Amino acid sequence: MSTGSETLSFRDDHSPCSALPPELLSMIFQLAKPKKRVSHKIPFEVTVSHVSKFWRATALVTPFLWDRVDIYSTRATKWVDDYLERSSRRSLDIYIDIYRSDKRRSTKLKPLNGYALIIKSIALHSERIRLFSMLCYHRTTAVYWQSLFRDKRAPILQTFTVACGSRFLPPFGISRATVFEEGSQQLTYWNTDTPNILPPPQTLRNLSTLYLHGLNPSLPFTADDFTQIFFSLPSIVNLSLQGTGLFGFWPTGMPQTSQFTLNNLKSLRFINSGPLAIRILLAASAPQLETLWLDCSFVHFPTDLFGAPQLNVYGVPKFPKLKYLTMVMDNFMFSNEFARIFPTVTYIHFPCPSFRDVRALVQGFSLPRWASIRSLVFSQLKEEDAQRLRLNTALCHVLPQRSQAMHPLETILVDKDHMRWLKVVVPEEESLISKLVKIELLSTDNYDEYWWNVFERDQQKSK
């Protein structure tokens, strides 16, 4: 990131723009400052500070121009203290993206090599940090950067994100740690690829969103340690868990009753680890759960989950408000098994489905299975035209049957590729399906599932 060491010409201080009162010019700066930062480009605040002496003097005493700190390389050492000083006492948003430089770094080098002064400067201002976001490659880098926050206080910290590209575990001896031990009372969002590093339990009590990714059997968790995390989350609303392998710290015996309650949880997602998903679904009570996203292996579901008695006690489903179910699979016959344990689902979403087997499609959506279903959602469709036609064939069998039985499908939501195919290959006005069900383009306006909406918002931000 540059702070203006490049040669930029100063404009004449006698120009009309120099006649503006400093207060008005400062307000103009505030309105004109872009919300999105373009990496490796001269920042807006640096540009305006090189227009003229008057503009520079105004910019340097306008704290909000300097309250976002973007770090892309060790060159930030030259200017990071200037930003921290010029932002005065304003809250700070810290964005660190050293993925490329960290990937090139040899693993033999110290993770803080070249960055020690930067992170120490930022740590000294921990009480002003409102948002902290870090993207690196090596997990050891993420661990060491966070280690300097261990005994810090962050009273206004709201959002904390750490993402790393490699799957290498932290070195032995620093596998478990706490950060912000002096407190971060306003913390509501924590997204980490280093689940071995968390704030103390009392700091998690106000957390509403937690991404606990990078879970691995090698991490020194016991069953009590892991469940204690959930006991520390009374306010959690959105929870995403990502792990790999079998979790030896969790007993193989399935609990007969719920081991912890998440009274406010509405959105739950599992990535990669099917065994972890099974254990959490059996161990947790979540009476407000509305959406469940399963992007994991389903190998152990028939033996360990589908027949579990605690998922349906005296005819009452364990998750009585479950509305959205996403299954990243292409086996429609297998997906039917979920109808027994999640009978309240009204939206079923299949990312990347396959339509090779018409029989499975017909049986998958025919009654009495999924009697509660009102909408089918298909996204990321990459099938050939011949396989898409199989979907049409299956739906032509299923839709009339459901309508006659008073359990009609109301909508089918599809991505733009499939919608384009319908209009070109099978025009909607000539398609039997369009006469039986409403077909709509999948969007945030008609599909209010939390995880998919998060993905869509992230996609829009990256454009």
C-alpha angles and dihedrals in degrees: 000000000000126000096193105283085136116098109268123169121238117231123227111280088216092066118114092256089062091059092068117108110254091240092056093045089051090053090050089052089052093052094043099047109109117242091217122061118219110215120241092009125116104269121243093244091055092047095053091045089062099050096088141331090262093051091046092052090049094046094050092056094044102093098190090065090065104038094098114073118194118189122189103156145358088279087083086080087081097059112014092095090052090056092047091051098043093049087064110194096335121129113266133229109201119197118182120182110170096143096124097044092043092051090055091049117102114244087230091069121087110264092233093050106140094357101070095099092046098052092042090054091050093046090056087061096046091125089065099047113113098165129021122184125173131180119183137148108233118061089215088061091055091048095051095045090054093046090075090062093058100105096026132117120225107178097170099036109130106161129036124177130175120175128172134182105218127071095217112130122235114269119270114276100039100055095117124041144144128224134201090024091169090063144271104205098176096052110132105152128050122172116174143164089193103068090172088073116066138143117262115282095257090059092056095060094094095041112126099174127038129177105188101183133160094049110167135177089237093065111103097248125140122201089256092050092052097046090045088064090060092046085058093058108074092147099044115135104164122037128178121183124189124180145147132228132356117320108234092184090067116077114246092228112094117236115246093209135030113279098199137012127226101190097180100039112127105158126044128176134181124195125192102337115086094176090055091050091052094050094049094046090053097040099044131076111205110167093176097047110138106166133037123185118193115191099156146089113298097194096112098038097092094053102033107029117021094061098040109128095212092067090070117026117181090341094306115120116232092235102040096175099047107137108157123052122180120188120184096209139100098216106102093177091058093045089062090073090070090064090075096053098035103039095155097063114125100172122051117187124196113188112196097002126181122222099192096117112058092182091057091049093051094046091043096061101028122106141291085038117082095004090168096055118118103164138035118203124199119181137170091026111183099161124134118253092257092059093045088056087058089059089054091048092051094047091050087061097042104042099060091046093053093046092052090049092052093247100103126173107241102193143009113205117202137175123255094263093057092043089053089050091052092053096045105034101025107019110216095233090057097039119101090214094062088057092054103041140015111257116202137176109256110249143147088261096064102025115057098179109141103222095044090049091051089052092049093049091050090050091053092049092052093055 
